[in-house]
Amino acid sequence: MKYGRETLAVCQRILIELLRRRRSLIFWCIFPFSVLILSGFILAERAKLSIAQAFEFAAPSTLVGAALFFSCLGGSVATVVSEREQQTLKRLFISPLSGTSYFLGIFLAHSCIGIGQTLLVYTIAAFWNARFQGSLLLGSLIILLSIISYVGVGFILGTQFARRTEDVNALVAAFGVPLLILGGAFLPTSLFPQTLLDIAKYNPIYHMNVALVGVSANGYSLDEIAPHFWFLCVFAVFMVAGGWLSYRRMLSVERRL
């Protein structure tokens, strides 16, 4: 019960701060909106699809490649770095708040942001008559695994490689943009040569994209996306463990400073 109350308190504080920074909130809405609109109309024109079909294919790629990546991964990196700069961690050591609750609270807050962007992307797609073709439960699990993976990676990058707020953009760009392109977020993987496809199989974004597009646009079942789904399950577990260990290491370093 104690951990639950503390986790919700940390989550609430982060979300309230986000709501107060209305400019950032607006930009986080504009970015996936613009990417989805551009992708949808480009697909409709170049792939000779109807508008509804184009947005059915564009929505999942936009979600995992634009919305969740920058809000959950980039956002968690920015949160960890800003908390260090604002000396929040120092105050944590003299408060009754546990480190576990703090970690889970940041995790929960960015999960809420990711869920909000999921609703935004699919609401916009629905405006163009796009429909979620497959299992809502399976699609929700893929989205949840994607959020967990991104936030876990964000914790690792934020605690180990970023020291100042200025480092965040460079860090996310250096690690993330090549993975987004290789994952098929901006270019269809059907255009990739075989060498890049072989490399992409080790890229979690590729598995997020293929799995969610398969379920959302093609109505695939779990059996048809099983390799991608189980890759995401394993990857998410490792990222949560890695994020937690990185966070604990950061706390031990901060205590010595």
N, C-alpha and C positions, 0 to 999 in steps of 0.2 A: 504493500500500500504506500509506504514512504517513497519508494523509487517511482511509483506511478505518479504521485502528486508532484514530485520534483521534476520528472520528465515532462509532464504537461506544462508546468510553470516555465521551464526553459523554452519549450516549443512555443508557448503563447508569447513570450517576450520577443523572440525572433520574428514571429509573424506580425506582431504589433509594430515593431521597428520597420518591417518591410512596408506595411500599410502607411506608415508615416512618410516613407520615402516614395511618394506617389509617382515621381518621375521615373524611378527604376521600375516600379510596378507596371506603368504604362508601356515602357520600352520592352519589358518581358512579354507583354501581350502583343505589341506591334510586330516583334521579330518573328514568332511562329506564324502569325497571321499573314505577313508579307511573303514568307517562304512558301507557305501552303498555296497561296493564290498564284504565285509565279509557277510553282511546280505543277499545279493542277492544269493551268492553261497551256503550259509548254507540252505536257503529256498529251493533252487533248489534241493539240495541233500536230505534233510530231509522230505520235503513235496511232493517230486516227481513232481515238476513243471518244465516246460521248463524254460530256462534262461530268456526269455522275460517276462514270467508270474511272475517269482520270483522277477525280478527287478521292475515290476509294483507294487508289494506289498511292496517291500523294500523301494522304493523311498519316498513315503509319510511319512512312519514311521521314516526314516532317517532324512527327512527334519524337522519335528516338534520335534523329539526327540534328534537330535544331532545338526544340523545346526542352526536352529532358536533359540533353547534354549540357546546355549552357546554364539551365536553372539548377539542376541537381549536382552536376560535377563542378561547373564554374562557381555556382552559388555556394557550395559547401567549402570550396577552397577559399573563397573570399571571406566567408564567415569565420573560419578558423584563423585566418591571417589577421582580420580586423579585431578579433577577440584577443589575440596576443598583443597587438599594438595598443589596444585600449586598456591593457593590464587586467582584463576580466579574469584571466586564469590566476593572477596573483590574488585577487579577491576571493576566488574560489577556495584557496587553501585555508583561509581564515573563516570560512562560512560552513554551516552544517550541510551544504549541498555536496553530494557525492560526485566523484568523477564519472561514475557509470551513468547517473541520471543526466549529467551534462552532455555526455556523448550521445545517449539515446534521445535527448531533447533536440539536439541539432539534427540528428537523423530523422526524427519524426517531423520536424518543421519543413525540411526540404522534401520529404515525402508528400506532405500536404501541398506544397507548391507544385510538385510534379503531377499530382492528381488534378489540381486546378487547371494546369496547362493541358492535360489530357482532355478534360471536359471542354476547354476552349477550342482545341484543334478539331475535335469531332463535332462540336456544335457548328463551327464554320463549315466543315465538310457537309454536314447534314443540310445546311442552307442550299447547297448545290445538288441536293437529292442523293448524296452518297449514303450508302448503308453499310453497317458492319455485318459482313456476310457469314462469319463463323460463330463459334461459341464465345459468348461474352465472358464466361468464366475463364476459359483458356486465354483469351485476349487480355483479361485483367491480370492474370498471373504473369504473363510475359511482360506487361507494363510494370508490374510490381517488381519483378526480377531486374528489369532495366533500371528502375529507380534505385534499388538497393545497390546494384553494381556501380552506378555512377556516383552515388554518395560515398560508397566505400573507397573508390578510387580518389574522389575528392579529398577525403580525409588523409589518405596516404600522401598525395601531392602537397596538400596544404601544410601538413605537419613536418614533412621531410625536406621539401624543396623551396617553399616560399617563406620569406622572412618579412617582406614589406608588401603593402597593398599594390605597389607598382609592379611587383613580380607576378601578380595573378594573371593579367592578360597575356604576358609573354609565355608563362607556363602553360596555360590552357591552349594557346595557339600552337606552341611547339609540340605538345603531346597529342592534342586533340584533333586539330584540323586534318593532318594526314590520315589519322584513323577514321575520321568521318568520311573522307573521300574514298578510302579503301573499303569502308563498310557499306558503300552504296547509298549513302545518305543524300548525295547531290548528283551522282552519276549512276545510272542503272548498272548493276553488276554484269548484265548481259553484254556490255561493251568492253569488259575487262579481258585482256589476254589471259591465257591459261596460267601463266606464271603468277600474275597478280591474284587470280582466283585461289591458287594454292596457298599464297601468303594470307589472303583474306580469311581463310578458315581458322586462323589463330587470332582473329580480331573479334572481340565480343560485340562490337557494333554491327558487324556483318551478320552475326547470328540473331541479334535483336531485330534488325531490319528484315531479314529473310523470314524469320518466324512470325513477326507481327503482320507483315504484308501477306504472308500465306494465309493466316487466320482471318485477318480483316477483309482483304480484297478477294481472296480465292475460296474462303470457307473451308480451309484445310482442317483436318482433325489432328489430334495429338500424335497419332502414328505417323502422319505425313511430315510433321516437323520435329519428330522426336530427337534427332541429333542436335538440332539447334536449341531445343528446349532444355535438354539435359546439360548441354554445354553452359547455358546461362545459369542453371541451378548450381552447378559446381563453381562457376566463376563468381557468382554472388556470394556463396559461402566463404570463398577464399578472400574476397574483397572486404567483407565484414570483419573477418578475423584479422586481415592485414590492417584495416583502418583502426580497429581497436588496439592492436599492438603498437601501431604508430602513434596513436593518441596517448597511450600510456607512456611511451618513450618521451614524447613531447612534455608531458607533465613532469617527469623526472628531471628533464633538462631545465624546465622553468623553475623548479624548486631550488636548483643550485645557483640560479642567476640572482 
